[in-house]
Amino acid sequence: MKVINLSEHNSVLNQYLREIRDVTIQKDPLRFRKNIERIGEFMAIEVSKTLDYEATEVQTPLAATSVPTISDQLVIATILRAGLPLHQGFLNVFDRAENAFLSAYRRVNKAGELEIVAEYMAAPAIDGKTLIVADPMLATGMSMEVGYLALLRHGTPKHTHLCCTIGTPQAIECLRTSLNDREDVTLWCAAIDPVLNEKKYIVPGLGDAGDLCYGTKIHLSDRN
């Protein structure tokens, strides 16, 4: 599995990253969502450089010409709910892509261990297509792993691009191990942060991406 850290190179991406981390700017959900979306657009352009292309003839008002266009069939997948703005950024660029959606959430099992539960998936066939999985926070790597393996029930993709806003070394190692370091998978991170805290949140990170996008969620346990 190839790992690409886009923040290692100076670009406008770092401005978007600074703003989504800033506790003052985070108070504006619209701006937060828009910056996540713009990160998705930036990453989509980078991913597009790795795809296959073929010459396509086009007729202008003056003459015919040939333009290289993407020949890959794309499927963009995301994990609800935090992944929606990042997904939209990719879809803004790859506007002809098919789409897939998964629901997954964290819970502590009877053994006191953190696990990811996936309950819903709507996805097209992905056999032979290029799969993009967009999930903003790659903390433990478990959500991405569960989502990717669930999608494989719909076929074997030609290549998979796992795309996150912020990842951790722990998550990267988790994915390398669980996916057997597959050569047909590329992991794209806008940034990689050093550690997880005791609640499995990325530090320095940015907080709960889903809450910052859409408001604080209520857990059933909070009502008791």
Accessible surface in RSA format (square Angstrom, percent):
REM  Atomic radii and reference values for relative SASA: ProtOr
REM  Chains: A
REM  Algorithm: Lee & Richards
REM  Probe-radius: 1.40
REM  Slices: 20
REM RES _ NUM      All-atoms   Total-Side   Main-Chain    Non-polar    All polar
REM                ABS   REL    ABS   REL    ABS   REL    ABS   REL    ABS   REL
RES MET A   1    15.29   7.9   0.05   0.0  15.24  36.3   0.99   0.8  14.30  18.9
RES LYS A   2   138.77  67.7 127.31  78.1  11.47  27.3  81.73  73.6  57.04  60.8
RES VAL A   3    42.09  27.7  15.37  13.9  26.71  64.4  15.37  13.4  26.71  72.5
RES ILE A   4    39.77  22.6  36.92  27.5   2.85   6.9  39.77  28.6   0.00   0.0
RES ASN A   5    25.93  17.9  20.80  20.1   5.13  12.4   4.36  10.5  21.57  20.9
RES LEU A   6    14.41   8.0  11.71   8.4   2.70   6.8  11.77   8.3   2.64   7.1
RES SER A   7    36.02  30.4  19.30  25.8  16.72  38.5   9.17  19.5  26.85  37.6
RES GLU A   8   127.14  73.0  90.14  68.2  37.00  88.1  32.83  63.5  94.31  77.0
RES HIS A   9   127.36  69.6 123.29  85.7   4.07  10.4  84.68  87.3  42.68  49.7
RES ASN A  10   153.27 105.7 123.08 118.9  30.19  72.7  33.36  80.3 119.92 115.9
RES SER A  11    45.05  38.1  19.24  25.7  25.81  59.5  34.55  73.6  10.50  14.7
RES VAL A  12    75.55  49.7  61.92  56.1  13.63  32.8  69.36  60.3   6.19  16.8
RES LEU A  13     0.14   0.1   0.14   0.1   0.00   0.0   0.14   0.1   0.00   0.0
RES ASN A  14    50.25  34.7  45.18  43.7   5.07  12.2  28.09  67.6  22.16  21.4
RES GLN A  15    82.04  45.9  74.40  54.4   7.64  18.2  25.77  54.8  56.27  42.7
RES TYR A  16    26.38  12.3  26.38  15.0   0.00   0.0   3.39   2.5  22.99  28.3
RES LEU A  17     9.20   5.1   9.20   6.6   0.00   0.0   9.20   6.5   0.00   0.0
RES ARG A  18   135.99  57.1 128.93  65.7   7.06  16.8  72.09  98.5  63.90  38.7
RES GLU A  19     9.42   5.4   9.05   6.8   0.37   0.9   0.00   0.0   9.42   7.7
RES ILE A  20     0.41   0.2   0.00   0.0   0.41   1.0   0.41   0.3   0.00   0.0
RES ARG A  21    65.23  27.4  52.92  27.0  12.30  29.3  34.26  46.8  30.97  18.8
RES ASP A  22    46.17  32.3  36.71  36.5   9.45  22.4  12.04  28.3  34.13  34.0
RES VAL A  23   114.88  75.6 108.97  98.7   5.91  14.2 109.07  94.8   5.82  15.8
RES THR A  24    91.90  65.4  86.67  87.9   5.23  12.5  58.41  78.4  33.49  50.6
RES ILE A  25    27.05  15.4  21.51  16.0   5.54  13.3  27.05  19.5   0.00   0.0
RES GLN A  26    20.64  11.5  15.63  11.4   5.01  11.9   3.28   7.0  17.36  13.2
RES LYS A  27   166.63  81.3 135.46  83.1  31.17  74.2  93.32  84.0  73.31  78.1
RES ASP A  28    66.06  46.3  62.17  61.9   3.89   9.2  24.82  58.4  41.24  41.1
RES PRO A  29    64.61  47.1  64.61  58.9   0.00   0.0  64.61  53.3   0.00   0.0
RES LEU A  30   120.44  67.1 119.20  85.3   1.25   3.1 119.20  83.7   1.25   3.4
RES ARG A  31   102.91  43.2  99.09  50.5   3.82   9.1  30.71  42.0  72.20  43.8
RES PHE A  32     1.41   0.7   0.67   0.4   0.74   1.9   1.41   0.9   0.00   0.0
RES ARG A  33    70.66  29.7  70.49  35.9   0.17   0.4  14.04  19.2  56.63  34.3
RES LYS A  34    97.48  47.6  95.64  58.7   1.84   4.4  63.35  57.0  34.13  36.4
RES ASN A  35     1.00   0.7   1.00   1.0   0.00   0.0   0.29   0.7   0.71   0.7
RES ILE A  36     1.50   0.9   1.50   1.1   0.00   0.0   1.50   1.1   0.00   0.0
RES GLU A  37    29.91  17.2  29.91  22.6   0.00   0.0   0.00   0.0  29.91  24.4
RES ARG A  38    71.16  29.9  69.70  35.5   1.46   3.5  17.89  24.4  53.27  32.3
RES ILE A  39     0.00   0.0   0.00   0.0   0.00   0.0   0.00   0.0   0.00   0.0
RES GLY A  40     0.00   0.0   0.00   N/A   0.00   0.0   0.00   0.0   0.00   0.0
RES GLU A  41    48.58  27.9  48.37  36.6   0.21   0.5  14.30  27.7  34.29  28.0
RES PHE A  42    44.94  22.5  38.51  23.9   6.44  16.8  44.18  26.8   0.76   2.2
RES MET A  43     0.00   0.0   0.00   0.0   0.00   0.0   0.00   0.0   0.00   0.0
RES ALA A  44     0.00   0.0   0.00   0.0   0.00   0.0   0.00   0.0   0.00   0.0
RES ILE A  45    85.88  48.9  85.88  64.0   0.00   0.0  85.88  61.8   0.00   0.0
RES GLU A  46    38.23  21.9  36.80  27.8   1.43   3.4   1.94   3.8  36.28  29.6
RES VAL A  47     0.00   0.0   0.00   0.0   0.00   0.0   0.00   0.0   0.00   0.0
RES SER A  48    16.74  14.1  16.74  22.3   0.00   0.0   5.82  12.4  10.92  15.3
RES LYS A  49   142.93  69.7 106.91  65.6  36.03  85.8  76.63  69.0  66.30  70.6
RES THR A  50    75.05  53.4  41.29  41.9  33.76  80.5  48.98  65.8  26.07  39.4
RES LEU A  51    17.32   9.6   3.66   2.6  13.66  34.3   5.61   3.9  11.71  31.5
RES ASP A  52    69.20  48.5  65.68  65.4   3.52   8.3  17.85  42.0  51.35  51.2
RES TYR A  53    97.55  45.5  65.01  37.0  32.55  84.7  53.72  40.4  43.83  54.0
RES GLU A  54   103.20  59.2  95.28  72.1   7.92  18.9  29.94  57.9  73.26  59.8
RES ALA A  55    78.83  72.5  47.36  73.1  31.47  71.6  47.52  66.9  31.31  82.9
RES THR A  56    57.99  41.2  54.46  55.2   3.53   8.4  52.04  69.9   5.95   9.0
RES GLU A  57   127.25  73.1 104.08  78.7  23.17  55.2  65.60 126.9  61.65  50.3
RES VAL A  58    67.75  44.6  61.15  55.4   6.60  15.9  67.61  58.7   0.14   0.4
RES GLN A  59   128.29  71.7 100.94  73.8  27.35  65.1  58.77 125.1  69.51  52.7
RES THR A  60    51.45  36.6  44.16  44.8   7.29  17.4  43.90  59.0   7.55  11.4
RES PRO A  61   139.63 101.8  97.38  88.8  42.25 153.6 110.40  91.1  29.23 181.6
RES LEU A  62   169.64  94.5 136.69  97.8  32.95  82.8 140.04  98.4  29.60  79.6
RES ALA A  63    56.52  52.0  50.26  77.6   6.26  14.2  56.15  79.1   0.38   1.0
RES ALA A  64    66.86  61.5  40.49  62.5  26.36  60.0  40.69  57.3  26.16  69.3
RES THR A  65    61.74  43.9  54.12  54.9   7.62  18.2  33.83  45.4  27.91  42.2
RES SER A  66    56.97  48.1  35.37  47.2  21.60  49.8  29.14  62.1  27.83  39.0
RES VAL A  67    64.89  42.7  64.58  58.5   0.32   0.8  64.89  56.4   0.00   0.0
RES PRO A  68    93.58  68.2  83.54  76.2  10.04  36.5  83.54  69.0  10.04  62.4
RES THR A  69    54.02  38.4  51.02  51.7   3.00   7.1  47.96  64.4   6.06   9.2
RES ILE A  70    61.11  34.8  36.53  27.2  24.59  59.3  36.53  26.3  24.59  66.7
RES SER A  71    49.24  41.6  20.78  27.7  28.46  65.6  17.18  36.6  32.07  44.9
RES ASP A  72    18.71  13.1   2.46   2.4  16.25  38.4   5.13  12.1  13.57  13.5
RES GLN A  73   117.56  65.7 108.35  79.2   9.21  21.9  37.02  78.8  80.54  61.1
RES LEU A  74    16.79   9.4  10.12   7.2   6.67  16.8  10.12   7.1   6.67  17.9
RES VAL A  75     0.00   0.0   0.00   0.0   0.00   0.0   0.00   0.0   0.00   0.0
RES ILE A  76     0.00   0.0   0.00   0.0   0.00   0.0   0.00   0.0   0.00   0.0
RES ALA A  77     0.00   0.0   0.00   0.0   0.00   0.0   0.00   0.0   0.00   0.0
RES THR A  78     0.00   0.0   0.00   0.0   0.00   0.0   0.00   0.0   0.00   0.0
RES ILE A  79    10.35   5.9   8.88   6.6   1.47   3.5   8.88   6.4   1.47   4.0
RES LEU A  80    62.89  35.0  49.59  35.5  13.30  33.4  50.15  35.2  12.74  34.3
RES ARG A  81    71.45  30.0  65.01  33.1   6.45  15.4  47.83  65.4  23.63  14.3
RES ALA A  82    22.84  21.0  21.73  33.5   1.11   2.5  21.73  30.6   1.11   3.0
RES GLY A  83     0.00   0.0   0.00   N/A   0.00   0.0   0.00   0.0   0.00   0.0
RES LEU A  84    63.40  35.3  60.05  43.0   3.35   8.4  60.23  42.3   3.17   8.5
RES PRO A  85     7.65   5.6   2.78   2.5   4.87  17.7   7.62   6.3   0.03   0.2
RES LEU A  86     0.00   0.0   0.00   0.0   0.00   0.0   0.00   0.0   0.00   0.0
RES HIS A  87     6.56   3.6   6.56   4.6   0.00   0.0   6.20   6.4   0.37   0.4
RES GLN A  88    74.08  41.4  74.06  54.1   0.02   0.1  23.44  49.9  50.64  38.4
RES GLY A  89     0.00   0.0   0.00   N/A   0.00   0.0   0.00   0.0   0.00   0.0
RES PHE A  90     0.00   0.0   0.00   0.0   0.00   0.0   0.00   0.0   0.00   0.0
RES LEU A  91    43.76  24.4  42.30  30.3   1.46   3.7  42.30  29.7   1.45   3.9
RES ASN A  92    63.66  43.9  33.61  32.5  30.06  72.4  20.34  49.0  43.32  41.9
RES VAL A  93    47.59  31.3  24.29  22.0  23.30  56.1  29.33  25.5  18.26  49.5
RES PHE A  94     9.05   4.5   4.23   2.6   4.82  12.5   9.05   5.5   0.00   0.0
RES ASP A  95   108.90  76.3  83.58  83.2  25.33  59.9  24.00  56.5  84.90  84.7
RES ARG A  96   230.08  96.6 196.97 100.4  33.12  78.9  76.80 105.0 153.29  92.9
RES ALA A  97    14.71  13.5   0.00   0.0  14.71  33.5   2.92   4.1  11.78  31.2
RES GLU A  98    68.27  39.2  62.59  47.4   5.68  13.5  38.37  74.2  29.91  24.4
RES ASN A  99    46.67  32.2  30.02  29.0  16.65  40.1  10.09  24.3  36.58  35.4
RES ALA A 100     0.00   0.0   0.00   0.0   0.00   0.0   0.00   0.0   0.00   0.0
RES PHE A 101    63.56  31.8  63.56  39.4   0.00   0.0  63.56  38.5   0.00   0.0
RES LEU A 102     1.82   1.0   1.82   1.3   0.00   0.0   1.82   1.3   0.00   0.0
RES SER A 103    29.95  25.3  29.91  39.9   0.04   0.1  26.19  55.8   3.76   5.3
RES ALA A 104    21.47  19.7   3.17   4.9  18.30  41.6   3.64   5.1  17.83  47.2
RES TYR A 105    95.39  44.5  87.46  49.8   7.93  20.6  80.78  60.7  14.62  18.0
RES ARG A 106    95.38  40.0  73.83  37.6  21.55  51.3  39.28  53.7  56.10  34.0
RES ARG A 107   118.04  49.6 110.05  56.1   7.98  19.0  38.78  53.0  79.25  48.0
RES VAL A 108   102.05  67.1  76.06  68.9  25.98  62.6  76.06  66.1  25.98  70.5
RES ASN A 109    42.93  29.6  30.78  29.7  12.15  29.3  20.69  49.8  22.24  21.5
RES LYS A 110   218.44 106.6 176.07 108.0  42.37 100.9 128.88 116.0  89.56  95.4
RES ALA A 111    79.01  72.6  40.89  63.1  38.12  86.7  52.40  73.8  26.61  70.5
RES GLY A 112    55.98  69.0   0.00   N/A  55.98  69.0  25.86  71.0  30.13  67.5
RES GLU A 113   106.01  60.9 101.29  76.6   4.72  11.2  37.00  71.6  69.00  56.3
RES LEU A 114    47.80  26.6  29.47  21.1  18.33  46.1  29.47  20.7  18.33  49.3
RES GLU A 115    45.33  26.0  45.33  34.3   0.00   0.0  16.19  31.3  29.14  23.8
RES ILE A 116    20.27  11.5   2.07   1.5  18.20  43.9   2.07   1.5  18.20  49.4
RES VAL A 117    26.37  17.3  23.52  21.3   2.84   6.8  26.37  22.9   0.00   0.0
RES ALA A 118    46.67  42.9  16.41  25.3  30.26  68.8  16.80  23.7  29.87  79.1
RES GLU A 119   125.19  71.9  86.07  65.1  39.12  93.1  32.06  62.0  93.13  76.0
RES TYR A 120   124.58  58.2 115.37  65.6   9.20  23.9  90.72  68.2  33.85  41.7
RES MET A 121    44.90  23.3  15.58  10.3  29.32  69.8  15.58  13.2  29.32  38.8
RES ALA A 122    41.81  38.4  34.18  52.7   7.62  17.3  40.72  57.3   1.08   2.9
RES ALA A 123    25.48  23.4   0.00   0.0  25.48  58.0   3.29   4.6  22.19  58.8
RES PRO A 124    31.01  22.6  18.17  16.6  12.84  46.7  30.09  24.8   0.92   5.7
RES ALA A 125    63.26  58.2  53.00  81.8  10.26  23.3  54.82  77.2   8.44  22.4
RES ILE A 126     0.08   0.0   0.08   0.1   0.00   0.0   0.08   0.1   0.00   0.0
RES ASP A 127    95.42  66.8  79.46  79.1  15.96  37.7  22.24  52.3  73.18  73.0
RES GLY A 128    49.49  61.0   0.00   N/A  49.49  61.0  31.40  86.2  18.09  40.5
RES LYS A 129    26.38  12.9  25.95  15.9   0.43   1.0  13.43  12.1  12.95  13.8
RES THR A 130     2.79   2.0   2.36   2.4   0.43   1.0   0.47   0.6   2.32   3.5
RES LEU A 131     0.06   0.0   0.06   0.0   0.00   0.0   0.06   0.0   0.00   0.0
RES ILE A 132     0.00   0.0   0.00   0.0   0.00   0.0   0.00   0.0   0.00   0.0
RES VAL A 133     0.00   0.0   0.00   0.0   0.00   0.0   0.00   0.0   0.00   0.0
RES ALA A 134     0.00   0.0   0.00   0.0   0.00   0.0   0.00   0.0   0.00   0.0
RES ASP A 135    12.15   8.5  12.12  12.1   0.03   0.1   0.05   0.1  12.10  12.1
RES PRO A 136     1.37   1.0   1.37   1.2   0.00   0.0   1.37   1.1   0.00   0.0
RES MET A 137    39.48  20.4  27.53  18.2  11.95  28.5  27.34  23.2  12.14  16.1
RES LEU A 138     2.38   1.3   1.47   1.1   0.91   2.3   2.38   1.7   0.00   0.0
RES ALA A 139     9.25   8.5   7.06  10.9   2.18   5.0   7.06   9.9   2.18   5.8
RES THR A 140    23.46  16.7  17.42  17.7   6.04  14.4  13.59  18.3   9.87  14.9
RES GLY A 141     2.64   3.3   0.00   N/A   2.64   3.3   0.79   2.2   1.85   4.1
RES MET A 142    50.09  25.9  50.04  33.1   0.05   0.1  34.16  29.0  15.93  21.1
RES SER A 143    31.22  26.4  29.52  39.4   1.70   3.9  11.15  23.8  20.06  28.1
RES MET A 144     0.66   0.3   0.07   0.0   0.59   1.4   0.07   0.1   0.59   0.8
RES GLU A 145    38.33  22.0  38.33  29.0   0.00   0.0   2.08   4.0  36.25  29.6
RES VAL A 146    43.26  28.5  39.62  35.9   3.64   8.8  41.88  36.4   1.39   3.8
RES GLY A 147     1.99   2.5   0.00   N/A   1.99   2.5   1.78   4.9   0.21   0.5
RES TYR A 148     0.63   0.3   0.63   0.4   0.00   0.0   0.42   0.3   0.22   0.3
RES LEU A 149    80.54  44.9  73.27  52.4   7.27  18.3  73.75  51.8   6.80  18.3
RES ALA A 150     6.92   6.4   5.68   8.8   1.25   2.8   6.35   8.9   0.57   1.5
RES LEU A 151     0.00   0.0   0.00   0.0   0.00   0.0   0.00   0.0   0.00   0.0
RES LEU A 152    46.06  25.6  31.37  22.4  14.68  36.9  31.73  22.3  14.33  38.6
RES ARG A 153   182.35  76.6 141.84  72.3  40.52  96.5  71.29  97.4 111.07  67.3
RES HIS A 154    62.33  34.1  47.38  32.9  14.96  38.3  36.16  37.3  26.17  30.5
RES GLY A 155    19.40  23.9   0.00   N/A  19.40  23.9  17.51  48.1   1.89   4.2
RES THR A 156    82.67  58.8  79.29  80.4   3.37   8.0  43.45  58.4  39.22  59.3
RES PRO A 157     5.72   4.2   0.86   0.8   4.87  17.7   0.89   0.7   4.84  30.1
RES LYS A 158   101.27  49.4  77.03  47.3  24.24  57.7  71.24  64.1  30.02  32.0
RES HIS A 159    45.89  25.1  45.61  31.7   0.28   0.7  30.57  31.5  15.31  17.8
RES THR A 160     1.06   0.8   1.01   1.0   0.04   0.1   0.00   0.0   1.06   1.6
RES HIS A 161     6.23   3.4   6.23   4.3   0.00   0.0   3.69   3.8   2.53   2.9
RES LEU A 162     0.07   0.0   0.07   0.0   0.00   0.0   0.07   0.0   0.00   0.0
RES CYS A 163     0.00   0.0   0.00   0.0   0.00   0.0   0.00   0.0   0.00   0.0
RES CYS A 164     0.00   0.0   0.00   0.0   0.00   0.0   0.00   0.0   0.00   0.0
RES THR A 165     0.00   0.0   0.00   0.0   0.00   0.0   0.00   0.0   0.00   0.0
RES ILE A 166     0.00   0.0   0.00   0.0   0.00   0.0   0.00   0.0   0.00   0.0
RES GLY A 167     0.00   0.0   0.00   N/A   0.00   0.0   0.00   0.0   0.00   0.0
RES THR A 168     0.00   0.0   0.00   0.0   0.00   0.0   0.00   0.0   0.00   0.0
RES PRO A 169    65.93  48.1  58.83  53.6   7.10  25.8  61.86  51.1   4.07  25.3
RES GLN A 170    79.21  44.3  68.01  49.7  11.20  26.7  52.63 112.0  26.57  20.2
RES ALA A 171     0.00   0.0   0.00   0.0   0.00   0.0   0.00   0.0   0.00   0.0
RES ILE A 172    18.84  10.7  18.84  14.0   0.00   0.0  18.84  13.6   0.00   0.0
RES GLU A 173   102.68  58.9 102.35  77.4   0.32   0.8  47.97  92.8  54.70  44.7
RES CYS A 174    39.33  29.7  28.58  31.9  10.75  25.3  20.70  52.4  18.63  20.1
RES LEU A 175     0.33   0.2   0.33   0.2   0.00   0.0   0.33   0.2   0.00   0.0
RES ARG A 176    77.17  32.4  74.36  37.9   2.81   6.7  21.28  29.1  55.89  33.9
RES THR A 177    94.94  67.5  79.38  80.5  15.56  37.1  74.06  99.5  20.87  31.6
RES SER A 178    40.16  33.9  11.55  15.4  28.61  65.9  21.46  45.7  18.70  26.2
RES LEU A 179     4.69   2.6   1.58   1.1   3.10   7.8   4.38   3.1   0.31   0.8
RES ASN A 180   128.81  88.8 102.61  99.2  26.20  63.1  31.20  75.1  97.60  94.3
RES ASP A 181    69.24  48.5  59.48  59.2   9.76  23.1  21.18  49.8  48.06  47.9
RES ARG A 182    75.49  31.7  68.77  35.1   6.72  16.0  24.58  33.6  50.92  30.9
RES GLU A 183   169.06  97.1 140.76 106.5  28.30  67.4  58.15 112.5 110.91  90.6
RES ASP A 184    39.48  27.7  35.44  35.3   4.04   9.5  25.67  60.4  13.80  13.8
RES VAL A 185     0.95   0.6   0.21   0.2   0.74   1.8   0.21   0.2   0.74   2.0
RES THR A 186    11.48   8.2  11.48  11.6   0.00   0.0   2.39   3.2   9.09  13.7
RES LEU A 187     0.00   0.0   0.00   0.0   0.00   0.0   0.00   0.0   0.00   0.0
RES TRP A 188     8.59   3.4   8.59   4.2   0.00   0.0   8.59   4.6   0.00   0.0
RES CYS A 189     0.00   0.0   0.00   0.0   0.00   0.0   0.00   0.0   0.00   0.0
RES ALA A 190     0.00   0.0   0.00   0.0   0.00   0.0   0.00   0.0   0.00   0.0
RES ALA A 191     6.40   5.9   6.40   9.9   0.00   0.0   6.40   9.0   0.00   0.0
RES ILE A 192    51.75  29.4  26.96  20.1  24.79  59.8  26.96  19.4  24.79  67.3
RES ASP A 193     7.49   5.2   7.22   7.2   0.27   0.6   0.27   0.6   7.22   7.2
RES PRO A 194    84.72  61.7  70.64  64.4  14.08  51.2  76.21  62.9   8.51  52.9
RES VAL A 195    70.03  46.1  70.03  63.4   0.00   0.0  70.03  60.8   0.00   0.0
RES LEU A 196    33.96  18.9  11.91   8.5  22.05  55.4  11.91   8.4  22.05  59.3
RES ASN A 197    51.27  35.4  39.02  37.7  12.25  29.5  20.91  50.3  30.36  29.3
RES GLU A 198   152.44  87.5 116.04  87.8  36.40  86.7  71.67 138.6  80.77  65.9
RES LYS A 199   143.06  69.8 129.47  79.4  13.59  32.4  79.70  71.7  63.35  67.5
RES LYS A 200    87.57  42.7  87.57  53.7   0.00   0.0  34.22  30.8  53.35  56.8
RES TYR A 201    84.31  39.4  83.50  47.5   0.81   2.1  53.72  40.4  30.59  37.7
RES ILE A 202    10.72   6.1   1.16   0.9   9.56  23.0   1.16   0.8   9.56  25.9
RES VAL A 203    60.80  40.0  60.77  55.0   0.03   0.1  60.80  52.8   0.00   0.0
RES PRO A 204    90.81  66.2  67.90  61.9  22.91  83.3  70.69  58.4  20.12 125.0
RES GLY A 205     3.09   3.8   0.00   N/A   3.09   3.8   0.07   0.2   3.02   6.8
RES LEU A 206    12.19   6.8   0.07   0.0  12.12  30.5   7.19   5.1   5.00  13.4
RES GLY A 207    40.36  49.8   0.00   N/A  40.36  49.8  30.72  84.3   9.64  21.6
RES ASP A 208    37.72  26.4  29.96  29.8   7.76  18.4  15.81  37.2  21.91  21.9
RES ALA A 209     5.05   4.6   1.96   3.0   3.09   7.0   1.96   2.8   3.09   8.2
RES GLY A 210     4.10   5.1   0.00   N/A   4.10   5.1   2.94   8.1   1.16   2.6
RES ASP A 211    33.95  23.8  26.30  26.2   7.65  18.1  10.27  24.2  23.68  23.6
RES LEU A 212    37.49  20.9  32.32  23.1   5.17  13.0  35.76  25.1   1.73   4.7
RES CYS A 213     0.96   0.7   0.62   0.7   0.34   0.8   0.00   0.0   0.96   1.0
RES TYR A 214    95.51  44.6  58.95  33.5  36.55  95.1  57.83  43.5  37.68  46.5
RES GLY A 215    36.16  44.6   0.00   N/A  36.16  44.6  32.66  89.6   3.50   7.8
RES THR A 216   118.25  84.1  89.16  90.4  29.09  69.3  56.97  76.5  61.28  92.6
RES LYS A 217    85.61  41.8  72.48  44.5  13.13  31.3  69.57  62.6  16.04  17.1
RES ILE A 218   118.54  67.5  88.94  66.3  29.60  71.3  89.70  64.6  28.85  78.3
RES HIS A 219    98.75  54.0  94.67  65.8   4.08  10.4  56.71  58.4  42.04  48.9
RES LEU A 220   140.02  78.0 133.60  95.6   6.42  16.1 133.60  93.8   6.42  17.3
RES SER A 221    81.96  69.3  65.13  86.9  16.83  38.8  47.94 102.1  34.02  47.7
RES ASP A 222    95.67  67.0  61.58  61.3  34.09  80.6  27.16  63.9  68.51  68.3
RES ARG A 223   172.67  72.5 134.04  68.3  38.63  92.0  54.06  73.9 118.60  71.9
RES ASN A 224   162.49 112.1  96.17  92.9  66.33 159.7  65.79 158.3  96.70  93.5
END  Absolute sums over single chains surface
CHAIN  1 A    11631.0       9300.9       2330.1       6572.9       5058.1
END  Absolute sums over all chains
TOTAL         11631.0       9300.9       2330.1       6572.9       5058.1
